[in-house]
Amino acid sequence: MGCYRVRNIKHAHQLLDHKKLEKTAFYIRLLNFESDEWHIAHATNLEEENKLIEAGFEFIRYSEKDQVAKYWKRK
């Protein structure tokens, strides 16, 4: 399980492995920004996913390439 501090949309775009920046921007527009810093985390198994959900992380997507589930939450 990894956790990263995100400071801008391009950094989030790279960590989330979206093909288009517009996709990342779409998800970010849905959120109410109180802070522009985010934690990005990934889980490789169900136990890690449960820990992230209990810690307040929200599921973003599953990366077939890396075989990890990606989550985020506001710092």
C-alpha positions in Angstrom: 0.0 0.0 0.0 1.4 3.4 -0.9 0.3 6.9 0.0 1.4 10.1 -1.9 0.8 13.8 -1.2 -0.7 15.5 -4.3 -0.3 19.2 -4.8 -1.7 19.8 -8.3 -3.8 18.3 -11.0 -0.9 17.2 -13.2 0.6 15.3 -10.3 -2.7 13.6 -9.5 -3.1 12.8 -13.3 0.3 11.0 -13.3 -0.4 9.1 -10.0 -3.9 8.0 -11.1 -2.6 6.9 -14.5 -5.4 8.5 -16.4 -4.8 8.6 -20.2 -6.3 12.1 -20.5 -5.9 15.1 -18.2 -9.5 15.9 -18.8 -10.6 12.8 -17.0 -8.7 13.8 -13.9 -10.1 17.3 -14.2 -13.6 15.9 -14.4 -13.3 14.0 -11.1 -11.7 17.0 -9.4 -14.5 19.3 -10.5 -17.0 17.0 -8.7 -15.2 17.7 -5.4 -15.5 20.7 -3.1 -11.9 21.8 -2.7 -11.0 23.0 0.8 -7.4 22.2 0.2 -5.4 21.5 -3.0 -3.4 18.7 -1.3 -4.4 15.1 -1.6 -3.2 11.7 -0.5 -3.2 9.1 -3.2 -2.9 5.5 -2.1 -3.0 2.1 -3.7 -3.9 -1.3 -2.5 -3.0 -4.7 -3.9 -5.3 -6.8 -1.9 -8.6 -6.7 0.0 -7.1 -6.2 3.4 -5.2 -3.1 2.2 -8.4 -1.8 0.6 -10.4 -2.2 3.8 -7.7 -0.3 5.7 -7.8 2.6 3.2 -11.6 2.8 3.3 -11.6 2.7 7.2 -9.0 5.6 7.0 -11.5 7.7 4.9 -10.0 7.1 1.4 -12.4 7.0 -1.6 -12.0 4.5 -4.5 -10.9 6.1 -7.8 -10.2 3.3 -10.2 -8.5 -0.1 -10.7 -5.3 -0.1 -12.7 -5.1 -3.2 -14.9 -1.6 -2.3 -15.8 -0.3 -2.1 -12.2 -2.9 -4.5 -10.8 -3.7 -2.1 -7.9 -6.8 -0.3 -6.7 -6.2 3.5 -6.4 -7.8 5.6 -3.7 -7.6 9.3 -2.6 -8.6 11.6 0.2 -8.0 15.2 1.0 -5.0 16.0 3.2 
